[in-house]
């Protein structure tokens, strides 16, 4: 059986961290394919190499001298090489990077060099083969990831390599120009490699021991999650949970490959398992709580709206025509409410309102701002009566006014809308009723 292991930037920030990673990989002979990120922060005052590269390239793009900044980046890698006592030089790679920066190769290329260089060090340290992600991960001319071509080429190539290091975060267009995923995209690369390798497990190593039920900045030492399904994670990731890039789920999900989130600094911890489905019951009724601030609601009222065919489509057309996507859309007999991101909506609000009037001829359009959405997610809710009632009761007891509640047909999640000012209070109240009360 083969395992794909991805290590985040904090896990590879220094030679000391590299040694921890090396010990983890060598402790299990099934860990044969490694996906590294660029070096992260060594301490709270440090700068991530990716950010250093962005800053360096910005100077190059402006035609300014960037030699000092590039030298600082090179020093980061040389410090790691020296600490690992490797007989390795990156001089040629940095000469190429310098020339490419002067030729203005693009910010994606610049950012990708963090993973590119770190993967060379990792391959040398482990004695593994090295595969450039630009040769096996493909994007089409519109910048969309080409999953099928990538899987075909990468699957074939991996069969020729018993062990290999593949840098995360980037791939390339057909013409070879480098294209990156969004920040945190090394998670996606790891998932892509796991699919291509038909891995038994995709281990994602970071600086936390898996997922927590909710944000530790809101709840002190929240309980951890032992097992979570892809669908639950998708809901929580979309609403702000950030241990894993939300798009990292898709490549492994279609192959049924589980993801194991582990802690590089506490390798003995079991972490969190992300699976397609499970018969294991959650310790609590809910699996997780996540949320975001910064929404507004657009309520559209019209008498006998329910009998007017196409009314909802006309309202949504006004948002689509202005390039605005909606988050949730609860409705009643004579009213429908559309929740949108406030920062996307503010500059276009009057255009949207005018278009709603023109297309749908409503009686009233009312806008409310500074709202937050909270997702309460859990496969256990389906088999537990009164979950929504308990949420309402907890929020009422905490003096939180509920602006909206929306439950999906799968009974996997309940979305609650509250004022931004009540966001933290609401999460604490929900956590207390479902978790603290059961401990």
VOFI-839566 format. One record per residue (C-alpha): residue number from 1; x, y, z; residue in three letters. Coordinates in steps of 0.1 Angstrom, whole numbers, plus 5000, padded with zeros to 4 digits. Layout:
BEGIN
NODE seq east north   up type
NODE NUM    X     Y    Z  ALA
...
***
This chain:
BEGIN
NODE seq east north   up type
NODE   1 5000  5000 5000  UNK
NODE   2 5012  5035 4992  UNK
NODE   3 5007  5067 5013  UNK
NODE   4 5010  5102 5000  UNK
NODE   5 5022  5127 5027  UNK
NODE   6 5020  5165 5024  UNK
NODE   7 5038  5188 5048  UNK
NODE   8 5028  5224 5054  UNK
NODE   9 5051  5254 5056  UNK
NODE  10 5054  5254 5093  UNK
NODE  11 5065  5218 5092  UNK
NODE  12 5093  5227 5068  UNK
NODE  13 5104  5262 5081  UNK
NODE  14 5138  5251 5094  UNK
NODE  15 5163  5223 5094  UNK
NODE  16 5151  5212 5128  UNK
NODE  17 5115  5208 5113  UNK
NODE  18 5129  5190 5083  UNK
NODE  19 5145  5164 5106  UNK
NODE  20 5111  5159 5123  UNK
NODE  21 5095  5154 5088  UNK
NODE  22 5123  5130 5078  UNK
NODE  23 5118  5109 5109  UNK
NODE  24 5080  5107 5102  UNK
NODE  25 5085  5096 5066  UNK
NODE  26 5111  5070 5075  UNK
NODE  27 5090  5056 5103  UNK
NODE  28 5066  5041 5077  UNK
NODE  29 5079  5026 5045  UNK
NODE  30 5044  5031 5029  UNK
NODE  31 5050  5069 5029  UNK
NODE  32 5065  5069 4994  UNK
NODE  33 5052  5101 4978  UNK
NODE  34 5059  5135 4995  UNK
NODE  35 5044  5169 4987  UNK
NODE  36 5062  5198 5005  UNK
NODE  37 5051  5234 5009  UNK
NODE  38 5075  5264 5009  UNK
NODE  39 5092  5272 5042  UNK
NODE  40 5068  5290 5066  UNK
NODE  41 5075  5311 5096  UNK
NODE  42 5102  5300 5120  UNK
NODE  43 5086  5322 5147  UNK
NODE  44 5058  5348 5150  UNK
NODE  45 5080  5376 5138  UNK
NODE  46 5093  5357 5107  UNK
NODE  47 5081  5360 5071  UNK
NODE  48 5069  5331 5050  UNK
NODE  49 5092  5324 5020  UNK
NODE  50 5062  5327 4996  UNK
NODE  51 5055  5362 5009  UNK
NODE  52 5092  5370 5005  UNK
NODE  53 5090  5359 4969  UNK
NODE  54 5060  5380 4962  UNK
NODE  55 5078  5410 4976  UNK
NODE  56 5109  5403 4956  UNK
NODE  57 5091  5398 4923  UNK
NODE  58 5071  5431 4929  UNK
NODE  59 5104  5449 4928  UNK
NODE  60 5115  5431 4897  UNK
NODE  61 5083  5439 4880  UNK
NODE  62 5088  5476 4887  UNK
NODE  63 5123  5474 4873  UNK
NODE  64 5139  5480 4907  UNK
NODE  65 5169  5462 4922  UNK
NODE  66 5158  5430 4939  UNK
NODE  67 5192  5414 4946  UNK
NODE  68 5191  5420 4984  UNK
NODE  69 5156  5404 4987  UNK
NODE  70 5166  5374 4965  UNK
NODE  71 5198  5369 4986  UNK
NODE  72 5176  5369 5018  UNK
NODE  73 5155  5341 5002  UNK
NODE  74 5186  5321 4992  UNK
NODE  75 5199  5325 5028  UNK
NODE  76 5167  5308 5041  UNK
NODE  77 5174  5277 5020  UNK
NODE  78 5211  5277 5026  UNK
NODE  79 5204  5277 5064  UNK
NODE  80 5182  5246 5059  UNK
NODE  81 5208  5228 5037  UNK
NODE  82 5236  5236 5062  UNK
NODE  83 5215  5224 5091  UNK
NODE  84 5208  5191 5073  UNK
NODE  85 5245  5187 5064  UNK
NODE  86 5236  5182 5027  UNK
NODE  87 5261  5184 4999  UNK
NODE  88 5237  5204 4978  UNK
NODE  89 5239  5238 4960  UNK
NODE  90 5210  5258 4947  UNK
NODE  91 5232  5284 4929  UNK
NODE  92 5221  5274 4894  UNK
NODE  93 5184  5275 4904  UNK
NODE  94 5188  5310 4918  UNK
NODE  95 5206  5322 4887  UNK
NODE  96 5176  5309 4867  UNK
NODE  97 5152  5326 4890  UNK
NODE  98 5170  5359 4889  UNK
NODE  99 5170  5358 4851  UNK
NODE 100 5133  5348 4850  UNK
NODE 101 5124  5376 4874  UNK
NODE 102 5142  5401 4852  UNK
NODE 103 5123  5388 4822  UNK
NODE 104 5091  5392 4843  UNK
NODE 105 5080  5356 4842  UNK
NODE 106 5049  5363 4863  UNK
NODE 107 5038  5364 4899  UNK
NODE 108 5026  5328 4898  UNK
NODE 109 5061  5317 4887  UNK
NODE 110 5076  5337 4915  UNK
NODE 111 5054  5323 4942  UNK
NODE 112 5059  5287 4930  UNK
NODE 113 5096  5289 4935  UNK
NODE 114 5092  5284 4972  UNK
NODE 115 5078  5249 4968  UNK
NODE 116 5101  5242 4938  UNK
NODE 117 5133  5249 4958  UNK
NODE 118 5121  5232 4990  UNK
NODE 119 5112  5200 4971  UNK
NODE 120 5147  5198 4957  UNK
NODE 121 5161  5199 4992  UNK
NODE 122 5135  5174 5004  UNK
NODE 123 5143  5149 4976  UNK
NODE 124 5180  5152 4983  UNK
NODE 125 5175  5148 5021  UNK
NODE 126 5153  5117 5017  UNK
NODE 127 5171  5102 4987  UNK
NODE 128 5138  5102 4968  UNK
NODE 129 5133  5110 4931  UNK
NODE 130 5122  5145 4922  UNK
NODE 131 5093  5153 4898  UNK
NODE 132 5086  5189 4888  UNK
NODE 133 5049  5196 4893  UNK
NODE 134 5050  5218 4861  UNK
NODE 135 5055  5186 4841  UNK
NODE 136 5026  5166 4855  UNK
NODE 137 4999  5191 4868  UNK
NODE 138 4981  5208 4840  UNK
NODE 139 4958  5239 4836  UNK
NODE 140 4938  5247 4804  UNK
NODE 141 4940  5279 4785  UNK
NODE 142 4913  5294 4808  UNK
NODE 143 4934  5287 4839  UNK
NODE 144 4911  5258 4850  UNK
NODE 145 4927  5227 4865  UNK
NODE 146 4927  5198 4840  UNK
NODE 147 4920  5169 4864  UNK
NODE 148 4917  5141 4838  UNK
NODE 149 4949  5149 4818  UNK
NODE 150 4968  5154 4851  UNK
NODE 151 4956  5121 4865  UNK
NODE 152 4965  5102 4833  UNK
NODE 153 5000  5117 4830  UNK
NODE 154 5008  5116 4867  UNK
NODE 155 4995  5080 4872  UNK
NODE 156 5017  5068 4844  UNK
NODE 157 5048  5086 4857  UNK
NODE 158 5044  5075 4893  UNK
NODE 159 5045  5039 4883  UNK
NODE 160 5081  5046 4872  UNK
NODE 161 5091  5060 4906  UNK
NODE 162 5090  5039 4938  UNK
NODE 163 5095  5070 4958  UNK
NODE 164 5093  5107 4948  UNK
NODE 165 5089  5143 4959  UNK
NODE 166 5065  5165 4940  UNK
NODE 167 5063  5202 4949  UNK
NODE 168 5029  5215 4959  UNK
NODE 169 5010  5246 4949  UNK
NODE 170 5016  5248 4912  UNK
NODE 171 5014  5232 4877  UNK
NODE 172 5016  5247 4842  UNK
NODE 173 4996  5256 4811  UNK
NODE 174 5001  5237 4779  UNK
NODE 175 5029  5261 4769  UNK
NODE 176 5048  5254 4801  UNK
NODE 177 5040  5287 4818  UNK
NODE 178 5037  5282 4856  UNK
NODE 179 5002  5285 4871  UNK
NODE 180 4995  5283 4909  UNK
NODE 181 4965  5272 4928  UNK
NODE 182 4952  5297 4954  UNK
NODE 183 4971  5301 4987  UNK
NODE 184 4972  5268 5006  UNK
NODE 185 4971  5250 4972  UNK
NODE 186 4997  5224 4983  UNK
NODE 187 4968  5206 5000  UNK
NODE 188 4953  5202 4965  UNK
NODE 189 4985  5189 4950  UNK
NODE 190 4987  5163 4977  UNK
NODE 191 4952  5152 4970  UNK
NODE 192 4959  5151 4932  UNK
NODE 193 4990  5129 4938  UNK
NODE 194 4970  5106 4962  UNK
NODE 195 4944  5100 4935  UNK
NODE 196 4970  5094 4908  UNK
NODE 197 4989  5070 4930  UNK
NODE 198 4957  5052 4941  UNK
NODE 199 4970  5057 4976  UNK
NODE 200 4955  5040 5007  UNK
NODE 201 4957  5072 5027  UNK
NODE 202 4965  5109 5021  UNK
NODE 203 4983  5122 5052  UNK
NODE 204 4982  5159 5055  UNK
NODE 205 5008  5170 5081  UNK
NODE 206 5005  5205 5096  UNK
NODE 207 5009  5223 5130  UNK
NODE 208 4977  5211 5146  UNK
NODE 209 4964  5177 5156  UNK
NODE 210 4935  5177 5133  UNK
NODE 211 4902  5196 5132  UNK
NODE 212 4886  5212 5163  UNK
NODE 213 4848  5214 5167  UNK
NODE 214 4851  5252 5165  UNK
NODE 215 4875  5282 5163  UNK
NODE 216 4899  5282 5193  UNK
NODE 217 4900  5319 5191  UNK
NODE 218 4864  5319 5202  UNK
NODE 219 4863  5288 5224  UNK
NODE 220 4892  5280 5247  UNK
NODE 221 4906  5245 5240  UNK
NODE 222 4876  5232 5220  UNK
NODE 223 4872  5195 5216  UNK
NODE 224 4888  5178 5186  UNK
NODE 225 4871  5159 5158  UNK
NODE 226 4881  5122 5155  UNK
NODE 227 4863  5114 5122  UNK
NODE 228 4845  5137 5098  UNK
NODE 229 4829  5130 5064  UNK
NODE 230 4838  5148 5031  UNK
NODE 231 4804  5164 5031  UNK
NODE 232 4807  5177 5066  UNK
NODE 233 4841  5191 5060  UNK
NODE 234 4830  5207 5028  UNK
NODE 235 4803  5226 5047  UNK
NODE 236 4827  5236 5075  UNK
NODE 237 4855  5246 5051  UNK
NODE 238 4832  5268 5031  UNK
NODE 239 4821  5286 5062  UNK
NODE 240 4856  5294 5074  UNK
NODE 241 4872  5263 5089  UNK
NODE 242 4908  5265 5075  UNK
NODE 243 4929  5236 5085  UNK
NODE 244 4926  5221 5049  UNK
NODE 245 4921  5239 5016  UNK
NODE 246 4884  5232 5007  UNK
NODE 247 4893  5221 4971  UNK
NODE 248 4916  5194 4984  UNK
NODE 249 4886  5172 4991  UNK
NODE 250 4876  5166 4954  UNK
NODE 251 4904  5146 4939  UNK
NODE 252 4904  5120 4967  UNK
NODE 253 4867  5120 4972  UNK
NODE 254 4860  5105 4938  UNK
NODE 255 4884  5076 4946  UNK
NODE 256 4872  5071 4982  UNK
NODE 257 4907  5078 4996  UNK
NODE 258 4906  5089 5033  UNK
NODE 259 4926  5120 5045  UNK
NODE 260 4943  5120 5078  UNK
NODE 261 4952  5154 5093  UNK
NODE 262 4983  5150 5115  UNK
NODE 263 5005  5172 5136  UNK
NODE 264 5042  5172 5126  UNK
NODE 265 5052  5183 5162  UNK
NODE 266 5030  5156 5178  UNK
NODE 267 5032  5126 5154  UNK
NODE 268 5019  5103 5181  UNK
NODE 269 4985  5120 5179  UNK
NODE 270 4959  5102 5158  UNK
NODE 271 4946  5135 5143  UNK
NODE 272 4914  5137 5123  UNK
NODE 273 4902  5112 5097  UNK
NODE 274 4883  5126 5068  UNK
NODE 275 4862  5098 5051  UNK
NODE 276 4835  5093 5025  UNK
NODE 277 4811  5077 5050  UNK
NODE 278 4813  5060 5083  UNK
NODE 279 4793  5040 5108  UNK
NODE 280 4812  5056 5136  UNK
NODE 281 4790  5080 5156  UNK
NODE 282 4802  5114 5166  UNK
NODE 283 4809  5119 5203  UNK
NODE 284 4785  5148 5201  UNK
NODE 285 4753  5154 5181  UNK
NODE 286 4772  5180 5161  UNK
NODE 287 4805  5175 5143  UNK
NODE 288 4815  5212 5140  UNK
NODE 289 4806  5248 5141  UNK
NODE 290 4820  5274 5117  UNK
NODE 291 4809  5308 5104  UNK
NODE 292 4817  5341 5087  UNK
NODE 293 4809  5377 5093  UNK
NODE 294 4802  5403 5066  UNK
NODE 295 4769  5394 5049  UNK
NODE 296 4738  5414 5041  UNK
NODE 297 4703  5403 5033  UNK
NODE 298 4681  5415 5005  UNK
NODE 299 4644  5408 5013  UNK
NODE 300 4620  5410 4985  UNK
NODE 301 4582  5411 4994  UNK
NODE 302 4553  5408 4970  UNK
NODE 303 4517  5398 4977  UNK
NODE 304 4508  5364 4962  UNK
NODE 305 4545  5358 4952  UNK
NODE 306 4540  5321 4956  UNK
NODE 307 4515  5320 4928  UNK
NODE 308 4537  5340 4903  UNK
NODE 309 4556  5316 4881  UNK
NODE 310 4593  5326 4876  UNK
NODE 311 4594  5352 4904  UNK
NODE 312 4624  5337 4921  UNK
NODE 313 4643  5334 4888  UNK
NODE 314 4637  5371 4881  UNK
NODE 315 4650  5382 4914  UNK
NODE 316 4681  5361 4911  UNK
NODE 317 4686  5373 4876  UNK
NODE 318 4692  5408 4890  UNK
NODE 319 4721  5395 4911  UNK
NODE 320 4735  5374 4882  UNK
NODE 321 4734  5404 4859  UNK
NODE 322 4756  5423 4883  UNK
NODE 323 4781  5395 4889  UNK
NODE 324 4770  5387 4924  UNK
NODE 325 4766  5352 4938  UNK
NODE 326 4742  5344 4966  UNK
NODE 327 4749  5323 4997  UNK
NODE 328 4714  5313 5010  UNK
NODE 329 4679  5320 5000  UNK
NODE 330 4652  5313 5026  UNK
NODE 331 4616  5321 5015  UNK
NODE 332 4581  5324 5027  UNK
NODE 333 4547  5327 5010  UNK
NODE 334 4550  5364 5001  UNK
NODE 335 4587  5370 5007  UNK
NODE 336 4621  5357 4997  UNK
NODE 337 4655  5368 5012  UNK
NODE 338 4688  5366 4994  UNK
NODE 339 4720  5365 5015  UNK
NODE 340 4751  5379 4998  UNK
NODE 341 4787  5390 5007  UNK
NODE 342 4784  5426 5018  UNK
NODE 343 4817  5437 5003  UNK
NODE 344 4807  5424 4969  UNK
NODE 345 4772  5439 4971  UNK
NODE 346 4778  5474 4985  UNK
NODE 347 4790  5491 4954  UNK
NODE 348 4762  5475 4933  UNK
NODE 349 4733  5476 4957  UNK
NODE 350 4712  5503 4940  UNK
NODE 351 4718  5487 4906  UNK
NODE 352 4706  5454 4919  UNK
NODE 353 4676  5469 4937  UNK
NODE 354 4666  5488 4905  UNK
NODE 355 4669  5457 4885  UNK
NODE 356 4648  5437 4909  UNK
NODE 357 4621  5463 4906  UNK
NODE 358 4623  5462 4868  UNK
NODE 359 4624  5424 4864  UNK
NODE 360 4601  5413 4893  UNK
NODE 361 4579  5443 4902  UNK
NODE 362 4580  5436 4940  UNK
NODE 363 4560  5456 4966  UNK
NODE 364 4591  5462 4988  UNK
NODE 365 4628  5456 4988  UNK
NODE 366 4646  5458 5021  UNK
NODE 367 4683  5455 5028  UNK
NODE 368 4699  5446 5062  UNK
NODE 369 4737  5448 5066  UNK
NODE 370 4764  5436 5091  UNK
NODE 371 4751  5400 5094  UNK
NODE 372 4770  5368 5101  UNK
NODE 373 4762  5332 5091  UNK
NODE 374 4770  5303 5113  UNK
NODE 375 4769  5266 5101  UNK
NODE 376 4761  5239 5126  UNK
NODE 377 4772  5207 5109  UNK
NODE 378 4769  5171 5119  UNK
NODE 379 4758  5137 5105  UNK
NODE 380 4744  5129 5140  UNK
NODE 381 4717  5156 5136  UNK
NODE 382 4697  5134 5112  UNK
NODE 383 4690  5108 5139  UNK
NODE 384 4686  5133 5167  UNK
NODE 385 4652  5150 5173  UNK
NODE 386 4650  5187 5184  UNK
NODE 387 4684  5199 5172  UNK
NODE 388 4670  5231 5157  UNK
NODE 389 4649  5237 5188  UNK
NODE 390 4680  5233 5210  UNK
NODE 391 4698  5259 5189  UNK
NODE 392 4669  5284 5192  UNK
NODE 393 4667  5278 5229  UNK
NODE 394 4705  5283 5234  UNK
NODE 395 4705  5315 5214  UNK
NODE 396 4674  5329 5231  UNK
NODE 397 4690  5322 5265  UNK
NODE 398 4722  5340 5253  UNK
NODE 399 4700  5370 5242  UNK
NODE 400 4709  5365 5205  UNK
NODE 401 4683  5375 5179  UNK
NODE 402 4681  5350 5150  UNK
NODE 403 4677  5367 5117  UNK
NODE 404 4675  5335 5096  UNK
NODE 405 4676  5298 5099  UNK
NODE 406 4680  5275 5069  UNK
NODE 407 4683  5237 5071  UNK
NODE 408 4694  5216 5041  UNK
NODE 409 4673  5187 5029  UNK
NODE 410 4701  5163 5038  UNK
NODE 411 4697  5174 5075  UNK
NODE 412 4735  5176 5076  UNK
NODE 413 4737  5213 5084  UNK
NODE 414 4717  5242 5098  UNK
NODE 415 4727  5277 5088  UNK
NODE 416 4718  5305 5113  UNK
NODE 417 4720  5342 5105  UNK
NODE 418 4727  5367 5133  UNK
NODE 419 4741  5402 5138  UNK
NODE 420 4779  5405 5134  UNK
NODE 421 4780  5417 5170  UNK
NODE 422 4764  5385 5182  UNK
NODE 423 4787  5362 5162  UNK
NODE 424 4810  5350 5190  UNK
NODE 425 4782  5349 5216  UNK
NODE 426 4761  5327 5193  UNK
NODE 427 4790  5302 5187  UNK
NODE 428 4797  5300 5224  UNK
NODE 429 4760  5293 5231  UNK
NODE 430 4758  5266 5205  UNK
NODE 431 4790  5250 5216  UNK
NODE 432 4779  5250 5253  UNK
NODE 433 4746  5234 5246  UNK
NODE 434 4759  5206 5223  UNK
NODE 435 4794  5200 5236  UNK
NODE 436 4801  5214 5271  UNK
NODE 437 4768  5202 5284  UNK
NODE 438 4776  5166 5273  UNK
NODE 439 4812  5164 5287  UNK
***
